[in-house]
Amino acid sequence: MATEISEAVVQVRRGAIRLARRLRMERPADALSGTKVVVLAHILHRGAARPGEIAAAERLQPQSLTRVIAELEAERMITRSRDEQDRRQYVLELTEAGARALAEDMASRDEWLARAMADLTEAERHVLYLAGELMDRIAGFDKAPRGDGY
């Protein structure tokens, strides 16, 4: 069983890395930076957030976000307003232009992936769909003890 798990771990890691690398290669030269994509996607999926919350959730250095946030704000992709609970903090919100830019950034990769998956059977596409859901779940795995005694 340990061998099966090891082989599965290696195959999933290898496949995920190769696919991520290929998807990066499919990005147009003028695409948003990786950090901009992370910030915009975070706000899109989780809603308005403080810079520190984004940094912690995405494992980024808060200082490295300063420039990115300023650029996104200057490009009118996000808005920055004072936090109502803590007036020393700012809350970032996605604008329509930011959501559109994020969608456009993802489009070329989605198009490539759709073409790559076109020759697969319906069953294979369904397996990949399930694998995507499982990878999402694994990506959210917290290695902290669960507290249930196991």
Phi and psi in radians as a Rosetta constraint file:
Dihedral C 1 N 2 CA 2 C 2 CIRCULARHARMONIC -1.048 0.35
Dihedral N 2 CA 2 C 2 N 3 CIRCULARHARMONIC -0.648 0.35
Dihedral C 2 N 3 CA 3 C 3 CIRCULARHARMONIC -1.157 0.35
Dihedral N 3 CA 3 C 3 N 4 CIRCULARHARMONIC -0.744 0.35
Dihedral C 3 N 4 CA 4 C 4 CIRCULARHARMONIC -1.066 0.35
Dihedral N 4 CA 4 C 4 N 5 CIRCULARHARMONIC -0.753 0.35
Dihedral C 4 N 5 CA 5 C 5 CIRCULARHARMONIC -1.113 0.35
Dihedral N 5 CA 5 C 5 N 6 CIRCULARHARMONIC -0.777 0.35
Dihedral C 5 N 6 CA 6 C 6 CIRCULARHARMONIC -1.070 0.35
Dihedral N 6 CA 6 C 6 N 7 CIRCULARHARMONIC -0.757 0.35
Dihedral C 6 N 7 CA 7 C 7 CIRCULARHARMONIC -1.131 0.35
Dihedral N 7 CA 7 C 7 N 8 CIRCULARHARMONIC -0.702 0.35
Dihedral C 7 N 8 CA 8 C 8 CIRCULARHARMONIC -1.130 0.35
Dihedral N 8 CA 8 C 8 N 9 CIRCULARHARMONIC -0.757 0.35
Dihedral C 8 N 9 CA 9 C 9 CIRCULARHARMONIC -1.057 0.35
Dihedral N 9 CA 9 C 9 N 10 CIRCULARHARMONIC -0.815 0.35
Dihedral C 9 N 10 CA 10 C 10 CIRCULARHARMONIC -1.105 0.35
Dihedral N 10 CA 10 C 10 N 11 CIRCULARHARMONIC -0.763 0.35
Dihedral C 10 N 11 CA 11 C 11 CIRCULARHARMONIC -1.148 0.35
Dihedral N 11 CA 11 C 11 N 12 CIRCULARHARMONIC -0.755 0.35
Dihedral C 11 N 12 CA 12 C 12 CIRCULARHARMONIC -1.123 0.35
Dihedral N 12 CA 12 C 12 N 13 CIRCULARHARMONIC -0.802 0.35
Dihedral C 12 N 13 CA 13 C 13 CIRCULARHARMONIC -1.046 0.35
Dihedral N 13 CA 13 C 13 N 14 CIRCULARHARMONIC -0.848 0.35
Dihedral C 13 N 14 CA 14 C 14 CIRCULARHARMONIC -1.064 0.35
Dihedral N 14 CA 14 C 14 N 15 CIRCULARHARMONIC -0.830 0.35
Dihedral C 14 N 15 CA 15 C 15 CIRCULARHARMONIC -1.112 0.35
Dihedral N 15 CA 15 C 15 N 16 CIRCULARHARMONIC -0.749 0.35
Dihedral C 15 N 16 CA 16 C 16 CIRCULARHARMONIC -1.126 0.35
Dihedral N 16 CA 16 C 16 N 17 CIRCULARHARMONIC -0.734 0.35
Dihedral C 16 N 17 CA 17 C 17 CIRCULARHARMONIC -1.166 0.35
Dihedral N 17 CA 17 C 17 N 18 CIRCULARHARMONIC -0.792 0.35
Dihedral C 17 N 18 CA 18 C 18 CIRCULARHARMONIC -1.110 0.35
Dihedral N 18 CA 18 C 18 N 19 CIRCULARHARMONIC -0.731 0.35
Dihedral C 18 N 19 CA 19 C 19 CIRCULARHARMONIC -1.167 0.35
Dihedral N 19 CA 19 C 19 N 20 CIRCULARHARMONIC -0.751 0.35
Dihedral C 19 N 20 CA 20 C 20 CIRCULARHARMONIC -1.062 0.35
Dihedral N 20 CA 20 C 20 N 21 CIRCULARHARMONIC -0.742 0.35
Dihedral C 20 N 21 CA 21 C 21 CIRCULARHARMONIC -1.085 0.35
Dihedral N 21 CA 21 C 21 N 22 CIRCULARHARMONIC -0.790 0.35
Dihedral C 21 N 22 CA 22 C 22 CIRCULARHARMONIC -1.144 0.35
Dihedral N 22 CA 22 C 22 N 23 CIRCULARHARMONIC -0.720 0.35
Dihedral C 22 N 23 CA 23 C 23 CIRCULARHARMONIC -1.100 0.35
Dihedral N 23 CA 23 C 23 N 24 CIRCULARHARMONIC -0.639 0.35
Dihedral C 23 N 24 CA 24 C 24 CIRCULARHARMONIC -1.107 0.35
Dihedral N 24 CA 24 C 24 N 25 CIRCULARHARMONIC -0.678 0.35
Dihedral C 24 N 25 CA 25 C 25 CIRCULARHARMONIC -1.146 0.35
Dihedral N 25 CA 25 C 25 N 26 CIRCULARHARMONIC -0.455 0.35
Dihedral C 25 N 26 CA 26 C 26 CIRCULARHARMONIC -1.424 0.35
Dihedral N 26 CA 26 C 26 N 27 CIRCULARHARMONIC -0.070 0.35
Dihedral C 26 N 27 CA 27 C 27 CIRCULARHARMONIC -1.274 0.35
Dihedral N 27 CA 27 C 27 N 28 CIRCULARHARMONIC 2.401 0.35
Dihedral C 27 N 28 CA 28 C 28 CIRCULARHARMONIC -1.162 0.35
Dihedral N 28 CA 28 C 28 N 29 CIRCULARHARMONIC 2.762 0.35
Dihedral C 28 N 29 CA 29 C 29 CIRCULARHARMONIC -1.043 0.35
Dihedral N 29 CA 29 C 29 N 30 CIRCULARHARMONIC -0.546 0.35
Dihedral C 29 N 30 CA 30 C 30 CIRCULARHARMONIC -1.659 0.35
Dihedral N 30 CA 30 C 30 N 31 CIRCULARHARMONIC 0.327 0.35
Dihedral C 30 N 31 CA 31 C 31 CIRCULARHARMONIC -1.163 0.35
Dihedral N 31 CA 31 C 31 N 32 CIRCULARHARMONIC 2.814 0.35
Dihedral C 31 N 32 CA 32 C 32 CIRCULARHARMONIC -1.072 0.35
Dihedral N 32 CA 32 C 32 N 33 CIRCULARHARMONIC 2.661 0.35
Dihedral C 32 N 33 CA 33 C 33 CIRCULARHARMONIC -1.178 0.35
Dihedral N 33 CA 33 C 33 N 34 CIRCULARHARMONIC 2.761 0.35
Dihedral C 33 N 34 CA 34 C 34 CIRCULARHARMONIC -0.995 0.35
Dihedral N 34 CA 34 C 34 N 35 CIRCULARHARMONIC -0.699 0.35
Dihedral C 34 N 35 CA 35 C 35 CIRCULARHARMONIC -1.192 0.35
Dihedral N 35 CA 35 C 35 N 36 CIRCULARHARMONIC -0.662 0.35
Dihedral C 35 N 36 CA 36 C 36 CIRCULARHARMONIC -1.106 0.35
Dihedral N 36 CA 36 C 36 N 37 CIRCULARHARMONIC -0.726 0.35
Dihedral C 36 N 37 CA 37 C 37 CIRCULARHARMONIC -1.066 0.35
Dihedral N 37 CA 37 C 37 N 38 CIRCULARHARMONIC -0.767 0.35
Dihedral C 37 N 38 CA 38 C 38 CIRCULARHARMONIC -1.058 0.35
Dihedral N 38 CA 38 C 38 N 39 CIRCULARHARMONIC -0.808 0.35
Dihedral C 38 N 39 CA 39 C 39 CIRCULARHARMONIC -1.122 0.35
Dihedral N 39 CA 39 C 39 N 40 CIRCULARHARMONIC -0.858 0.35
Dihedral C 39 N 40 CA 40 C 40 CIRCULARHARMONIC -1.095 0.35
Dihedral N 40 CA 40 C 40 N 41 CIRCULARHARMONIC -0.761 0.35
Dihedral C 40 N 41 CA 41 C 41 CIRCULARHARMONIC -1.143 0.35
Dihedral N 41 CA 41 C 41 N 42 CIRCULARHARMONIC -0.670 0.35
Dihedral C 41 N 42 CA 42 C 42 CIRCULARHARMONIC -1.038 0.35
Dihedral N 42 CA 42 C 42 N 43 CIRCULARHARMONIC -0.847 0.35
Dihedral C 42 N 43 CA 43 C 43 CIRCULARHARMONIC -1.174 0.35
Dihedral N 43 CA 43 C 43 N 44 CIRCULARHARMONIC -0.673 0.35
Dihedral C 43 N 44 CA 44 C 44 CIRCULARHARMONIC -1.051 0.35
Dihedral N 44 CA 44 C 44 N 45 CIRCULARHARMONIC -0.804 0.35
Dihedral C 44 N 45 CA 45 C 45 CIRCULARHARMONIC -1.490 0.35
Dihedral N 45 CA 45 C 45 N 46 CIRCULARHARMONIC -0.489 0.35
Dihedral C 45 N 46 CA 46 C 46 CIRCULARHARMONIC -1.964 0.35
Dihedral N 46 CA 46 C 46 N 47 CIRCULARHARMONIC -0.151 0.35
Dihedral C 46 N 47 CA 47 C 47 CIRCULARHARMONIC 1.563 0.35
Dihedral N 47 CA 47 C 47 N 48 CIRCULARHARMONIC -3.080 0.35
Dihedral C 47 N 48 CA 48 C 48 CIRCULARHARMONIC -0.904 0.35
Dihedral N 48 CA 48 C 48 N 49 CIRCULARHARMONIC 2.476 0.35
Dihedral C 48 N 49 CA 49 C 49 CIRCULARHARMONIC -2.649 0.35
Dihedral N 49 CA 49 C 49 N 50 CIRCULARHARMONIC 2.712 0.35
Dihedral C 49 N 50 CA 50 C 50 CIRCULARHARMONIC -1.397 0.35
Dihedral N 50 CA 50 C 50 N 51 CIRCULARHARMONIC 2.650 0.35
Dihedral C 50 N 51 CA 51 C 51 CIRCULARHARMONIC -0.958 0.35
Dihedral N 51 CA 51 C 51 N 52 CIRCULARHARMONIC -0.705 0.35
Dihedral C 51 N 52 CA 52 C 52 CIRCULARHARMONIC -1.119 0.35
Dihedral N 52 CA 52 C 52 N 53 CIRCULARHARMONIC -0.614 0.35
Dihedral C 52 N 53 CA 53 C 53 CIRCULARHARMONIC -1.155 0.35
Dihedral N 53 CA 53 C 53 N 54 CIRCULARHARMONIC -0.724 0.35
Dihedral C 53 N 54 CA 54 C 54 CIRCULARHARMONIC -1.129 0.35
Dihedral N 54 CA 54 C 54 N 55 CIRCULARHARMONIC -0.801 0.35
Dihedral C 54 N 55 CA 55 C 55 CIRCULARHARMONIC -1.024 0.35
Dihedral N 55 CA 55 C 55 N 56 CIRCULARHARMONIC -0.796 0.35
Dihedral C 55 N 56 CA 56 C 56 CIRCULARHARMONIC -1.152 0.35
Dihedral N 56 CA 56 C 56 N 57 CIRCULARHARMONIC -0.809 0.35
Dihedral C 56 N 57 CA 57 C 57 CIRCULARHARMONIC -1.150 0.35
Dihedral N 57 CA 57 C 57 N 58 CIRCULARHARMONIC -0.620 0.35
Dihedral C 57 N 58 CA 58 C 58 CIRCULARHARMONIC -1.739 0.35
Dihedral N 58 CA 58 C 58 N 59 CIRCULARHARMONIC 0.047 0.35
Dihedral C 58 N 59 CA 59 C 59 CIRCULARHARMONIC 0.988 0.35
Dihedral N 59 CA 59 C 59 N 60 CIRCULARHARMONIC 0.885 0.35
Dihedral C 59 N 60 CA 60 C 60 CIRCULARHARMONIC -2.006 0.35
Dihedral N 60 CA 60 C 60 N 61 CIRCULARHARMONIC 2.731 0.35
Dihedral C 60 N 61 CA 61 C 61 CIRCULARHARMONIC -1.376 0.35
Dihedral N 61 CA 61 C 61 N 62 CIRCULARHARMONIC 2.236 0.35
Dihedral C 61 N 62 CA 62 C 62 CIRCULARHARMONIC -0.940 0.35
Dihedral N 62 CA 62 C 62 N 63 CIRCULARHARMONIC -0.641 0.35
Dihedral C 62 N 63 CA 63 C 63 CIRCULARHARMONIC -1.109 0.35
Dihedral N 63 CA 63 C 63 N 64 CIRCULARHARMONIC -0.595 0.35
Dihedral C 63 N 64 CA 64 C 64 CIRCULARHARMONIC -1.256 0.35
Dihedral N 64 CA 64 C 64 N 65 CIRCULARHARMONIC -0.342 0.35
Dihedral C 64 N 65 CA 65 C 65 CIRCULARHARMONIC -1.402 0.35
Dihedral N 65 CA 65 C 65 N 66 CIRCULARHARMONIC -0.378 0.35
Dihedral C 65 N 66 CA 66 C 66 CIRCULARHARMONIC -0.926 0.35
Dihedral N 66 CA 66 C 66 N 67 CIRCULARHARMONIC -0.896 0.35
Dihedral C 66 N 67 CA 67 C 67 CIRCULARHARMONIC -1.162 0.35
Dihedral N 67 CA 67 C 67 N 68 CIRCULARHARMONIC -0.767 0.35
Dihedral C 67 N 68 CA 68 C 68 CIRCULARHARMONIC -1.086 0.35
Dihedral N 68 CA 68 C 68 N 69 CIRCULARHARMONIC -0.769 0.35
Dihedral C 68 N 69 CA 69 C 69 CIRCULARHARMONIC -1.104 0.35
Dihedral N 69 CA 69 C 69 N 70 CIRCULARHARMONIC -0.734 0.35
Dihedral C 69 N 70 CA 70 C 70 CIRCULARHARMONIC -1.081 0.35
Dihedral N 70 CA 70 C 70 N 71 CIRCULARHARMONIC -0.726 0.35
Dihedral C 70 N 71 CA 71 C 71 CIRCULARHARMONIC -1.153 0.35
Dihedral N 71 CA 71 C 71 N 72 CIRCULARHARMONIC -0.788 0.35
Dihedral C 71 N 72 CA 72 C 72 CIRCULARHARMONIC -1.083 0.35
Dihedral N 72 CA 72 C 72 N 73 CIRCULARHARMONIC -0.674 0.35
Dihedral C 72 N 73 CA 73 C 73 CIRCULARHARMONIC -1.183 0.35
Dihedral N 73 CA 73 C 73 N 74 CIRCULARHARMONIC -0.749 0.35
Dihedral C 73 N 74 CA 74 C 74 CIRCULARHARMONIC -1.113 0.35
Dihedral N 74 CA 74 C 74 N 75 CIRCULARHARMONIC -0.575 0.35
Dihedral C 74 N 75 CA 75 C 75 CIRCULARHARMONIC -1.470 0.35
Dihedral N 75 CA 75 C 75 N 76 CIRCULARHARMONIC 0.058 0.35
Dihedral C 75 N 76 CA 76 C 76 CIRCULARHARMONIC 1.043 0.35
Dihedral N 76 CA 76 C 76 N 77 CIRCULARHARMONIC 0.591 0.35
Dihedral C 76 N 77 CA 77 C 77 CIRCULARHARMONIC -1.632 0.35
Dihedral N 77 CA 77 C 77 N 78 CIRCULARHARMONIC -0.358 0.35
Dihedral C 77 N 78 CA 78 C 78 CIRCULARHARMONIC -2.407 0.35
Dihedral N 78 CA 78 C 78 N 79 CIRCULARHARMONIC 2.819 0.35
Dihedral C 78 N 79 CA 79 C 79 CIRCULARHARMONIC -2.075 0.35
Dihedral N 79 CA 79 C 79 N 80 CIRCULARHARMONIC 2.680 0.35
Dihedral C 79 N 80 CA 80 C 80 CIRCULARHARMONIC -2.170 0.35
Dihedral N 80 CA 80 C 80 N 81 CIRCULARHARMONIC 2.235 0.35
Dihedral C 80 N 81 CA 81 C 81 CIRCULARHARMONIC -2.427 0.35
Dihedral N 81 CA 81 C 81 N 82 CIRCULARHARMONIC 2.789 0.35
Dihedral C 81 N 82 CA 82 C 82 CIRCULARHARMONIC -1.134 0.35
Dihedral N 82 CA 82 C 82 N 83 CIRCULARHARMONIC 2.441 0.35
Dihedral C 82 N 83 CA 83 C 83 CIRCULARHARMONIC -1.258 0.35
Dihedral N 83 CA 83 C 83 N 84 CIRCULARHARMONIC 2.283 0.35
Dihedral C 83 N 84 CA 84 C 84 CIRCULARHARMONIC -1.174 0.35
Dihedral N 84 CA 84 C 84 N 85 CIRCULARHARMONIC -0.595 0.35
Dihedral C 84 N 85 CA 85 C 85 CIRCULARHARMONIC -1.371 0.35
Dihedral N 85 CA 85 C 85 N 86 CIRCULARHARMONIC -0.624 0.35
Dihedral C 85 N 86 CA 86 C 86 CIRCULARHARMONIC -2.356 0.35
Dihedral N 86 CA 86 C 86 N 87 CIRCULARHARMONIC 1.692 0.35
Dihedral C 86 N 87 CA 87 C 87 CIRCULARHARMONIC -1.094 0.35
Dihedral N 87 CA 87 C 87 N 88 CIRCULARHARMONIC -0.221 0.35
Dihedral C 87 N 88 CA 88 C 88 CIRCULARHARMONIC -1.362 0.35
Dihedral N 88 CA 88 C 88 N 89 CIRCULARHARMONIC -0.314 0.35
Dihedral C 88 N 89 CA 89 C 89 CIRCULARHARMONIC -1.731 0.35
Dihedral N 89 CA 89 C 89 N 90 CIRCULARHARMONIC 2.812 0.35
Dihedral C 89 N 90 CA 90 C 90 CIRCULARHARMONIC -2.012 0.35
Dihedral N 90 CA 90 C 90 N 91 CIRCULARHARMONIC 2.621 0.35
Dihedral C 90 N 91 CA 91 C 91 CIRCULARHARMONIC -2.003 0.35
Dihedral N 91 CA 91 C 91 N 92 CIRCULARHARMONIC 2.331 0.35
Dihedral C 91 N 92 CA 92 C 92 CIRCULARHARMONIC -1.811 0.35
Dihedral N 92 CA 92 C 92 N 93 CIRCULARHARMONIC 2.369 0.35
Dihedral C 92 N 93 CA 93 C 93 CIRCULARHARMONIC -2.253 0.35
Dihedral N 93 CA 93 C 93 N 94 CIRCULARHARMONIC 2.568 0.35
Dihedral C 93 N 94 CA 94 C 94 CIRCULARHARMONIC -1.381 0.35
Dihedral N 94 CA 94 C 94 N 95 CIRCULARHARMONIC 2.409 0.35
Dihedral C 94 N 95 CA 95 C 95 CIRCULARHARMONIC -1.699 0.35
Dihedral N 95 CA 95 C 95 N 96 CIRCULARHARMONIC 2.964 0.35
Dihedral C 95 N 96 CA 96 C 96 CIRCULARHARMONIC -1.043 0.35
Dihedral N 96 CA 96 C 96 N 97 CIRCULARHARMONIC -0.683 0.35
Dihedral C 96 N 97 CA 97 C 97 CIRCULARHARMONIC -1.122 0.35
Dihedral N 97 CA 97 C 97 N 98 CIRCULARHARMONIC -0.647 0.35
Dihedral C 97 N 98 CA 98 C 98 CIRCULARHARMONIC -1.172 0.35
Dihedral N 98 CA 98 C 98 N 99 CIRCULARHARMONIC -0.759 0.35
Dihedral C 98 N 99 CA 99 C 99 CIRCULARHARMONIC -1.104 0.35
Dihedral N 99 CA 99 C 99 N 100 CIRCULARHARMONIC -0.706 0.35
Dihedral C 99 N 100 CA 100 C 100 CIRCULARHARMONIC -1.150 0.35
Dihedral N 100 CA 100 C 100 N 101 CIRCULARHARMONIC -0.772 0.35
Dihedral C 100 N 101 CA 101 C 101 CIRCULARHARMONIC -1.081 0.35
Dihedral N 101 CA 101 C 101 N 102 CIRCULARHARMONIC -0.697 0.35
Dihedral C 101 N 102 CA 102 C 102 CIRCULARHARMONIC -1.136 0.35
Dihedral N 102 CA 102 C 102 N 103 CIRCULARHARMONIC -0.776 0.35
Dihedral C 102 N 103 CA 103 C 103 CIRCULARHARMONIC -1.082 0.35
Dihedral N 103 CA 103 C 103 N 104 CIRCULARHARMONIC -0.748 0.35
Dihedral C 103 N 104 CA 104 C 104 CIRCULARHARMONIC -1.134 0.35
Dihedral N 104 CA 104 C 104 N 105 CIRCULARHARMONIC -0.666 0.35
Dihedral C 104 N 105 CA 105 C 105 CIRCULARHARMONIC -1.109 0.35
Dihedral N 105 CA 105 C 105 N 106 CIRCULARHARMONIC -0.661 0.35
Dihedral C 105 N 106 CA 106 C 106 CIRCULARHARMONIC -1.360 0.35
Dihedral N 106 CA 106 C 106 N 107 CIRCULARHARMONIC -0.411 0.35
Dihedral C 106 N 107 CA 107 C 107 CIRCULARHARMONIC -1.009 0.35
Dihedral N 107 CA 107 C 107 N 108 CIRCULARHARMONIC -0.791 0.35
Dihedral C 107 N 108 CA 108 C 108 CIRCULARHARMONIC -1.133 0.35
Dihedral N 108 CA 108 C 108 N 109 CIRCULARHARMONIC -0.651 0.35
Dihedral C 108 N 109 CA 109 C 109 CIRCULARHARMONIC -1.245 0.35
Dihedral N 109 CA 109 C 109 N 110 CIRCULARHARMONIC -0.685 0.35
Dihedral C 109 N 110 CA 110 C 110 CIRCULARHARMONIC -1.103 0.35
Dihedral N 110 CA 110 C 110 N 111 CIRCULARHARMONIC -0.711 0.35
Dihedral C 110 N 111 CA 111 C 111 CIRCULARHARMONIC -1.096 0.35
Dihedral N 111 CA 111 C 111 N 112 CIRCULARHARMONIC -0.777 0.35
Dihedral C 111 N 112 CA 112 C 112 CIRCULARHARMONIC -1.073 0.35
Dihedral N 112 CA 112 C 112 N 113 CIRCULARHARMONIC -0.796 0.35
Dihedral C 112 N 113 CA 113 C 113 CIRCULARHARMONIC -1.109 0.35
Dihedral N 113 CA 113 C 113 N 114 CIRCULARHARMONIC -0.689 0.35
Dihedral C 113 N 114 CA 114 C 114 CIRCULARHARMONIC -1.085 0.35
Dihedral N 114 CA 114 C 114 N 115 CIRCULARHARMONIC -0.736 0.35
Dihedral C 114 N 115 CA 115 C 115 CIRCULARHARMONIC -1.129 0.35
Dihedral N 115 CA 115 C 115 N 116 CIRCULARHARMONIC -0.729 0.35
Dihedral C 115 N 116 CA 116 C 116 CIRCULARHARMONIC -1.150 0.35
Dihedral N 116 CA 116 C 116 N 117 CIRCULARHARMONIC -0.557 0.35
Dihedral C 116 N 117 CA 117 C 117 CIRCULARHARMONIC -1.540 0.35
Dihedral N 117 CA 117 C 117 N 118 CIRCULARHARMONIC -0.152 0.35
Dihedral C 117 N 118 CA 118 C 118 CIRCULARHARMONIC -1.051 0.35
Dihedral N 118 CA 118 C 118 N 119 CIRCULARHARMONIC -0.610 0.35
Dihedral C 118 N 119 CA 119 C 119 CIRCULARHARMONIC -1.489 0.35
Dihedral N 119 CA 119 C 119 N 120 CIRCULARHARMONIC -0.038 0.35
Dihedral C 119 N 120 CA 120 C 120 CIRCULARHARMONIC -1.367 0.35
Dihedral N 120 CA 120 C 120 N 121 CIRCULARHARMONIC 2.729 0.35
Dihedral C 120 N 121 CA 121 C 121 CIRCULARHARMONIC -1.295 0.35
Dihedral N 121 CA 121 C 121 N 122 CIRCULARHARMONIC 2.889 0.35
Dihedral C 121 N 122 CA 122 C 122 CIRCULARHARMONIC -1.032 0.35
Dihedral N 122 CA 122 C 122 N 123 CIRCULARHARMONIC -0.706 0.35
Dihedral C 122 N 123 CA 123 C 123 CIRCULARHARMONIC -1.115 0.35
Dihedral N 123 CA 123 C 123 N 124 CIRCULARHARMONIC -0.725 0.35
Dihedral C 123 N 124 CA 124 C 124 CIRCULARHARMONIC -1.134 0.35
Dihedral N 124 CA 124 C 124 N 125 CIRCULARHARMONIC -0.717 0.35
Dihedral C 124 N 125 CA 125 C 125 CIRCULARHARMONIC -1.105 0.35
Dihedral N 125 CA 125 C 125 N 126 CIRCULARHARMONIC -0.660 0.35
Dihedral C 125 N 126 CA 126 C 126 CIRCULARHARMONIC -1.160 0.35
Dihedral N 126 CA 126 C 126 N 127 CIRCULARHARMONIC -0.704 0.35
Dihedral C 126 N 127 CA 127 C 127 CIRCULARHARMONIC -1.064 0.35
Dihedral N 127 CA 127 C 127 N 128 CIRCULARHARMONIC -0.757 0.35
Dihedral C 127 N 128 CA 128 C 128 CIRCULARHARMONIC -1.122 0.35
Dihedral N 128 CA 128 C 128 N 129 CIRCULARHARMONIC -0.652 0.35
Dihedral C 128 N 129 CA 129 C 129 CIRCULARHARMONIC -1.042 0.35
Dihedral N 129 CA 129 C 129 N 130 CIRCULARHARMONIC -0.853 0.35
Dihedral C 129 N 130 CA 130 C 130 CIRCULARHARMONIC -1.093 0.35
Dihedral N 130 CA 130 C 130 N 131 CIRCULARHARMONIC -0.718 0.35
Dihedral C 130 N 131 CA 131 C 131 CIRCULARHARMONIC -1.068 0.35
Dihedral N 131 CA 131 C 131 N 132 CIRCULARHARMONIC -0.691 0.35
Dihedral C 131 N 132 CA 132 C 132 CIRCULARHARMONIC -1.074 0.35
Dihedral N 132 CA 132 C 132 N 133 CIRCULARHARMONIC -0.761 0.35
Dihedral C 132 N 133 CA 133 C 133 CIRCULARHARMONIC -1.078 0.35
Dihedral N 133 CA 133 C 133 N 134 CIRCULARHARMONIC -0.754 0.35
Dihedral C 133 N 134 CA 134 C 134 CIRCULARHARMONIC -1.160 0.35
Dihedral N 134 CA 134 C 134 N 135 CIRCULARHARMONIC -0.699 0.35
Dihedral C 134 N 135 CA 135 C 135 CIRCULARHARMONIC -1.114 0.35
Dihedral N 135 CA 135 C 135 N 136 CIRCULARHARMONIC -0.669 0.35
Dihedral C 135 N 136 CA 136 C 136 CIRCULARHARMONIC -1.042 0.35
Dihedral N 136 CA 136 C 136 N 137 CIRCULARHARMONIC -0.791 0.35
Dihedral C 136 N 137 CA 137 C 137 CIRCULARHARMONIC -1.130 0.35
Dihedral N 137 CA 137 C 137 N 138 CIRCULARHARMONIC -0.763 0.35
Dihedral C 137 N 138 CA 138 C 138 CIRCULARHARMONIC -1.098 0.35
Dihedral N 138 CA 138 C 138 N 139 CIRCULARHARMONIC -0.696 0.35
Dihedral C 138 N 139 CA 139 C 139 CIRCULARHARMONIC -1.062 0.35
Dihedral N 139 CA 139 C 139 N 140 CIRCULARHARMONIC -0.484 0.35
Dihedral C 139 N 140 CA 140 C 140 CIRCULARHARMONIC -1.574 0.35
Dihedral N 140 CA 140 C 140 N 141 CIRCULARHARMONIC 0.060 0.35
Dihedral C 140 N 141 CA 141 C 141 CIRCULARHARMONIC -1.106 0.35
Dihedral N 141 CA 141 C 141 N 142 CIRCULARHARMONIC 2.288 0.35
Dihedral C 141 N 142 CA 142 C 142 CIRCULARHARMONIC -1.848 0.35
Dihedral N 142 CA 142 C 142 N 143 CIRCULARHARMONIC 2.130 0.35
Dihedral C 142 N 143 CA 143 C 143 CIRCULARHARMONIC -1.351 0.35
Dihedral N 143 CA 143 C 143 N 144 CIRCULARHARMONIC 0.016 0.35
Dihedral C 143 N 144 CA 144 C 144 CIRCULARHARMONIC -1.173 0.35
Dihedral N 144 CA 144 C 144 N 145 CIRCULARHARMONIC 2.575 0.35
Dihedral C 144 N 145 CA 145 C 145 CIRCULARHARMONIC -1.001 0.35
Dihedral N 145 CA 145 C 145 N 146 CIRCULARHARMONIC 2.541 0.35
Dihedral C 145 N 146 CA 146 C 146 CIRCULARHARMONIC -1.359 0.35
Dihedral N 146 CA 146 C 146 N 147 CIRCULARHARMONIC -0.368 0.35
Dihedral C 146 N 147 CA 147 C 147 CIRCULARHARMONIC 1.450 0.35
Dihedral N 147 CA 147 C 147 N 148 CIRCULARHARMONIC 0.126 0.35
Dihedral C 147 N 148 CA 148 C 148 CIRCULARHARMONIC -1.775 0.35
Dihedral N 148 CA 148 C 148 N 149 CIRCULARHARMONIC 0.229 0.35
Dihedral C 148 N 149 CA 149 C 149 CIRCULARHARMONIC 1.534 0.35
Dihedral N 149 CA 149 C 149 N 150 CIRCULARHARMONIC -0.044 0.35
